[in-house]
Amino acid sequence: MTASAPRTVVVSDVSKVFNQGKPNEVHALEGINLSVDEGSFVSLIGPSGCGKSTLLRLMGALTHPSSGVLSINDKPPDQARLDRDYGMAFQTSGLFKWRTVTENVELPLQLMAWSKPERKERAAEMLDLVKLSEFGDHYPHELSGGMRQRVAIARSLSFRPSLLLMDEPFGALDEMTREHMQSELLDIWSKTGKTIVFVTHSIPEAVFLSQRVVVMSPRPGRISSDIAVDLGERNFDTREAPAFFDKVTEVREALRFEETST
C-alpha cells in the first residue's frame, strides 16, 4: 500500500459566525472539513458571499473559527504564522510605492532580521523565479498590473514558506494578462513544489490551475463538491482540449446545483 502524502492543511468541522449573538449575526461557514496534501494545488470556488475568502483567512490566522479546528503543518494557524509557514497573496499587490521592487521583495526578510547580503541574494533569486530580474531597481508605479502581482508572489515566497494562500490574485487583471499569469503561477509551482490554496470566482481559472476544485455552497458556506482535475501538464493547448471543457462543465453544474437547491 502506498503511503498517503503528508497534509499541509487540515480543516476539521469548522464553522465561522460573525457578530455572534448580535442582530447582525452572519453564519459564514458551517461544518467545513478539508485536507490539502503537501505540494498540491487546490482551488476554492463558489458564489459571492459563500465564505471561500473567510476560509482562506482562517488558514492564515487573520480570523479565528467559531468552532472546529484547523492545522497548518500540524500546528495551529497562529503558531504557523509565527513560524512563517505560509505566505499570502491578494487581489491587490500591496506593494509599497516608496520601495523599489527589490526592496519590496526584501521586506519580510528585513522584518525577520536577515542580513543585507542575504536579503539581496534571496530577492535576486525570487525576481529571477518570476522573470523580473531586470526590474529590481524599478518602483511599483513603473510596472504593469501583472508585473506587480509577480512581485507580490515573489515577496510571499521570499522567506521559503511551505504554503501559499492566494485570494483572487488575478481578479483585477485583463483576460490576456490573467491567462499569462496563470501559466506563470503553474511554472512557479512546478519549480518550488509549494502547496497552494487558491480562491477564485472563475471556473476556467480553477480548472486550468488546479489538481482539485473545491466547490462551496451559498452562505452558510459548506463544501458541496470536491472535484479532481487530471489534465496532465497545462499549456496553451489545454484550454482548447475537450477534457478541459468537460471539467469546466462539471464544475459549472456543481455550482448550478448548489444555487438551485438553496
C-alpha positions, -999 to 999 in steps of 0.1 A, spaced: 0 0 0 13 34 -10 17 59 19 -5 89 17 11 123 11 16 145 42 -11 170 48 -2 207 48 -37 219 57 -64 201 78 -97 217 85 -120 197 109 -157 206 113 -150 243 112 -178 269 114 -175 307 115 -201 331 128 -195 369 126 -211 392 152 -223 361 171 -253 368 193 -260 403 178 -288 413 155 -264 414 125 -251 379 131 -238 362 100 -232 325 96 -204 325 71 -192 288 73 -207 257 86 -192 222 91 -161 226 68 -139 195 65 -110 198 41 -75 185 38 -48 197 14 -19 174 6 17 187 7 27 200 -27 -8 201 -42 -27 229 -58 -63 233 -46 -88 259 -57 -118 271 -37 -148 283 -58 -184 293 -51 -209 321 -53 -201 355 -39 -205 355 -1 -201 317 3 -171 321 26 -143 310 5 -121 340 14 -131 336 50 -119 300 49 -86 312 34 -83 338 61 -89 312 88 -60 292 74 -39 324 75 -49 332 111 -64 365 100 -96 355 118 -104 325 140 -131 298 139 -162 299 160 -160 261 163 -138 233 149 -101 230 145 -76 240 118 -39 230 114 -11 241 92 18 217 91 3 200 122 3 234 141 -25 258 150 -26 286 124 -14 312 149 17 292 155 22 285 118 21 323 112 47 329 138 68 302 122 64 317 88 49 285 74 28 303 48 28 333 25 -3 352 13 -11 370 -20 -43 390 -25 -61 407 -54 -41 439 -49 -4 435 -48 1 456 -16 35 468 -27 49 499 -10 52 526 -36 83 542 -20 103 510 -21 119 495 -52 109 461 -65 139 445 -48 132 464 -15 95 452 -16 106 416 -20 132 420 8 107 434 33 97 401 50 133 392 52 142 426 67 115 420 93 130 386 101 164 402 106 181 386 76 215 403 69 216 427 40 237 404 17 213 375 24 183 397 16 199 409 -17 207 374 -27 173 360 -19 155 389 -36 175 383 -67 166 346 -67 129 354 -63 129 380 -91 146 355 -114 119 330 -105 91 354 -115 111 366 -146 116 402 -134 153 403 -128 158 434 -148 132 453 -128 147 452 -94 155 489 -93 121 500 -106 92 513 -85 57 497 -84 42 525 -105 66 517 -133 52 482 -136 21 467 -152 -6 451 -130 6 416 -139 42 425 -131 31 439 -97 14 407 -89 45 387 -98 65 409 -74 38 402 -47 42 365 -53 80 368 -51 77 386 -18 53 360 -4 77 332 -13 109 350 -3 111 335 32 106 300 20 71 292 33 57 257 26 22 270 18 10 298 -4 -25 312 3 -39 332 -27 -71 352 -26 -82 361 -62 -47 374 -71 -55 378 -108 -91 390 -104 -83 426 -114 -63 417 -145 -75 418 -181 -81 384 -196 -49 380 -216 -27 391 -187 -47 368 -164 -41 337 -186 -4 346 -188 -2 349 -150 -19 316 -146 8 299 -167 35 318 -148 20 306 -115 20 270 -126 56 274 -136 65 288 -102 45 260 -85 64 234 -106 98 249 -97 91 254 -60 69 224 -50 49 247 -27 14 238 -15 -11 263 -29 -47 271 -19 -62 295 -44 -96 313 -42 -112 323 -75 -146 332 -90 -135 319 -124 -144 283 -133 -119 281 -162 -92 295 -140 -99 270 -112 -98 241 -137 -67 252 -156 -47 257 -124 -58 230 -100 -55 194 -91 -87 197 -71 -115 222 -73 -135 225 -40 -170 238 -47 -187 257 -19 -224 263 -14 -241 297 -8 -239 310 28 -235 295 52 -207 281 32 -203 243 31 -182 221 8 -206 206 -17 -182 190 -42 -146 181 -43 -137 176 -80 -104 160 -91 -88 176 -121 -64 154 -141 -54 173 -173 -17 165 -173 8 192 -180 -10 225 -186 -1 246 -216 -17 268 -242 -34 239 -258 -50 228 -226 -77 254 -228 -88 241 -262 -89 204 -252 -122 186 -249 -112 173 -214 -108 208 -202 -143 218 -214 -157 187 -198 -142 195 -165 -154 232 -167 -189 219 -173 -186 195 -144 -176 224 -120 -203 247 -135 -230 220 -130 -219 215 -94 -222 253 -88 -256 255 -105 -269 226 -85 -260 244 -53 -276 276 -64 -308 259 -74 -311 237 -43 -309 265 -18 
